[in-house]
Amino acid sequence: MAPIYKEAAFPADYREAEVGQIMTAVYRLRSIAVTGLAGMGKSNVVRFIVSHPQVGRRYLKERADDYAFVHVDCAGLVTPSEIDILDEFVAQLRSEGLAPGDAPVVRDPRHARRVVKERILGLNPGRNLVLALDYFDEAAPELDRSFFNYLFHLRNARPRGNLSYIFVTRRPMGHLYELQELLDEGCVVGPLSAGDALNSIRRDEARLGRSFSDAQRRLLMACTGGHPGFLKNATELLASGELDASRPAGEAARQLLRSGRVRNLCQELWSDLTPPEQAILLKVAGGTLASEAVDDAGVVFLERSGVLVRQGEGRRGPGLAVFCPLFETFVHERESAAAGSVRIVAVFPNRARIETLQGEDEVTLSPRLFALLSALVEARGRALPVDEIITQVYGQEAAGVSNAALSQLVKRLRGALDPRVRKKIGDPTYTCVETIRNVGYRFNG
């Protein structure tokens, strides 16, 4: 029996379009990548699939009993490495009663691969196995080509090739080598449909012991655009009296942004986007996106991800708008912050000079922080890979420096500079160093 998550109690038609696309791939013994930006609920979809008692009959029909699902949460592993993924896979096979024996803890990748292959070959050949790798972007940067090719050959080792994979990430992973030929078209999880959003509000009402009016529910849906993370937080703020539901959606959005939780989620969604995608959003919010840009690859991605929606011509650009007032208000703030003209300069030997329209300020840094600032300033506007930063900052000592050590150094630089800049430009979300997922860091000064 698959793990029981809260999603097991959701309505059987939850996220019908997305679940249907994933289960169609599963039915065909194909694999699929499921993507969704921060807070869009992609993991909810996968947990729904592996635990809801009616999913099999609804989507797999007469073949439902032929399938078994194994769910591996990569974010919950001690380290999201190949060995830990394979060990957890074996552990889940055992807990589901699919493979006998204890789950071995091994630290050699070749041994771990052999153990997994033995377990797979020992399964009932008529059983179709689906491995869902949730939060897979936590692990993907540490995995190499041989791992993905191993998954491909593991599938082919089954007599009927009846092993499928579901990869769950925030953004598309790129080409997966030999495994790529097993993949159906990817499934993108965006904002909730109106029906799913209404059901989400009602579940939260039951959880919070509150009952909202239809008008209040409509405001929640309109203000958040059905973004699951926004919607959950907005519902909680309405229940606590921190959100005035009698206000128009735009005013409600400004109220919501006073919440640190909501603002952090907006920042997380913003950080999931590349700088060119962020620039598109700024132009759409400001009504300056050129008509010929609507077919740009970045626009297409933002539309497919649910961050941009089509509207009537002439509103917020050529038929495009940010998907909800809450995030649009946040984007407008980013636009204002960009207009603040923040510039940070490395001044030899150990100072950072902060230049804004409101004046200048200087901060004295340690030699290591100054080296980090100098490396980032030199690449201003370009994302620097972690290993390149470590080499520049630590020199001959670089071999012994971990990613975690660099992360702490970046945190210290932010602590030295961010509060001063935020006070000067009035933007509480500003950060001088932006984390670029799966790449490294980019300087914003």
Secondary structure, 3 states (H helix, E strand, C coil): CCCCCHHHHCCCCCCHHHHHHHHHHHHCCCEEEEECCCCCCHHHHHHHHHHCCCHHHHHHHHHHHHEEEEEEEHHHCCCCCHHHHHHHHHHHHHHCCCCCCCCCCCCCHHHHHHHHHHHHHCCCCCCEEEEEEECHHHCHHHCCHHHHHHHHHHHHHCCCCCEEEEEEECCCCCCCHHHHHHECCCEECCCCCHHHHHHHHHHHHHHHCCCCCHHHHHHHHHHHCCCHHHHHHHHHHHHCCCCCCCCCHHHHHHHHCCCHHHHHHHHHHHHCCCHHHHHHHHHHHHCCCCHHHHHCHHHHHHHHCCCEEECCCCCCCCCEEECCHHHHHHHHHHHHHHCCCCEEEEECCCEEEEEECCEEEEEECCHHHHHHHHHHHHCCCCCEEHHHHHHHHHHHHHHHCCHHHHHHHHHHHHHHHHHHHHHHHCCCCCCCEEEECCCEEEECC
